[in-house]
Amino acid sequence: MTALRFLHTADIHLGKPFGGYAAADRLRVARQDVISRLVAAAREGGAANILVAGDLFETPNPSAQTWRQAAAEMAEASGLTWWLLPGNHDNLREGTATWDGIEAQGHPNLRVLRDPEPVEMQPGAVLLPAPLVSRRPASDPTAWMDDVPTPEGAIRIGLAHGPIQGFSEGEMPPDIVAPDRDRRAGLDWLALGDWHGAMHVSDRVAYAGSPERTGFGHDGRGSCFLVTVDGAGAAPRVSTVETGTFDWRTVTLDLVPGDDPAEMVAAALPSAARRDMLVKVVAKGRVPLRDASVLAALENEIGADFCHFEVNMGDLATEIETADLDVISSGGALRVAADELARSAGDASLAEREQRIAEASLRRLHAIMLELDE
């Protein structure tokens, strides 16, 4: 029997707008270009098939330009077959027009998997797809795989989209897919989508993650899996192929008075190759107001080095000292405002949200005055 080798990817989310990011145009272009990077990975790895485990598109009805250009580029990859599974974002019920449009193009190497039924990938290898009909399925779409017969000795590959063991990106009900579906259905590999970071559930079950990261939920660059199955029952050989252009990093600081937050951030980030990096600094704990101002100033000081840089201090408590208020002003209306913000920040009778807003406003005011003094 000829070994089956394929690329396992998912959650490409073509058409994602990336609103709120100054570099949204760069992020959208990188997402469009991921198809060519998947083709390159498949060719380099000697794979003839690319399995997309759901959410090829961000929405069920992307613009005609988005799906037409994607279909055309995939079709141009001669010798490669794309197996396209509708996920929750591009489910069959809402995305009928999109999937109809792709099929109407007549590209023989684009296989839209509309039905939960066996499909031959190559002689001796069968694909068992579990397309999603709706955004929030009420039952396990892979359950049918247990009882479906395939030719004796055939490699069985499952393809599905949904959470296992509570691993979900937030829109689907938890625990949709049985964690032992590979054993129940005699699968040699269960290719999953929905979780946007690469994760092995077992030796034969895995989430490929997004080939181009969709946000700060998962650090690093996007990737996919190159999977080889030598025969039915054989242990899959799996390697990770990096495909992402952008490197996403979350830097979490658990601060106490005396820490140097700027130094801690610098130690966590490289000094070079920053242009393609997106960074979110999450500060927690408690620091003096002057150190909080140092953190806030980082966005202006080094933020331009990165594709995106933000500092989140929503969970950071601030120690307010008279000397810090003197930096803002020693008297007058500005000092009155600073004193009122300081009072509100420490007023236990106020809601926590109001206290946090006062703290954040005071930090911003302090940072502005420091900038003006420079």
Secondary structure, 3 states (H helix, E strand, C coil): CCCEEEEEECCCCECCCCCCCCCHHHHHHHHHHHHHHHHHHHHHHCCCEEEECCCCECCCCCCHHHHHHHHHHHHCCCCCEEEECCCCCCCCCCCHHHHHHHHHCCCCCEEECCCCCCEEEECCEEEEECCCCCCCCCCCCCHHHHCCCCCCCCEEEEEEECCCCCCCCCCCCCCCCCCCHHHHHCCCEEEEECCCCCEECCCCEEECCCCCCCCCCCCECCEEEEEEECCCCCCCEEEEEECCCCEEEEEEEEECCCCCHHHHHHHHCCCCCCCCEEEEEEEEEEEEHHHHHHHHHHHHHCHHHCCEEEEEEEEEEEECCHHHHHHHCCCHHHHHHHHHHHHHHCCCCCCHHHHHHHHHHHHHHHHHHHHHHC
